[in-house]
Amino acid sequence: HLEELVADRTQELSSINEQLRKEITEREQAEEIARQHQEKLAHVARINTVGEMASGLAHEINQPLAAIATYTQGCLHRLRKADDDPQKLGPILEQIIVQAQRAATIVQHLRNFVTKGKPHREPTDITQVVRRAVSLVRGEILSNEIKLDILQDATLPPVNADAIQVEQVILNLLRNAIDALSEVKEGVEGDRKELKIMLDCCKNQEISITISDTGPGFSDDTRDKLSSPFFSTKPEGMGLGLAISTTIIEDHGGRLSHEVNDAGGATFRFTLPANGRRSERHAQA
């Protein structure tokens, strides 16, 4: 009788273990599907962002191309002068190379930004990520006559992050700020177009990135919906930017928050764990 009870109990435990294995496998498969879906959404959002920035990017690429044309015309002019020393062409040709490399860098950066690939985290200089994002919207900043300030601690530790994903977040926040500032009419008393980026190392070994603008801000009703998928204040917007940004930052073990400034405008802030500090999300995994 005892042997039968043991056999029955063993069979019962075996069935429970098999059910648990099945549930774990199904959960892992569901998480993998969700992760792949999130990667696809982020990729679509990056492509959409580049499309929206077309005019500003054209300006950035056109600048080195225009410089190349000017330097080339100078070379031709000197070559037509028979009495001119050909050695004088050296510095001009060097400038042509510099400008060509500048244009190539912009194109390569765009290619890296929109390329679909698996996330890859490594020790990353957040300052360089911010500056790369700024380089993509510099044309829009100039055309809207926005004053940009970048403030940072003298020494910031690297963050363990996927540089492209974090750049996507920064770019989204910058473009939201630029769109808000484009509504401000310069010259009206009290109105100013200012965009400020602050990088500092706060407590708990976290890096804090703050993007603040002097635009019109947003209402309480809008604030509650900002991170909701498919909600957008722009008629042509996809409504995915902040939702994807929030997911990216939380997946990195950080937090993304937003608030209306007392003096007007809005502030978005996100944190990332400094390299070497395990995030709570991954420590609990």
Helices and strands as residue ranges (DSSP letters): H 2-52, H 54-80, G 86-88, H 89-114, E 122-124, H 126-143, E 147-152, E 159-161, H 163-181, E 194-202, E 206-213, H 220-225, H 241-251, E 256-260, E 266-273, H 280-283
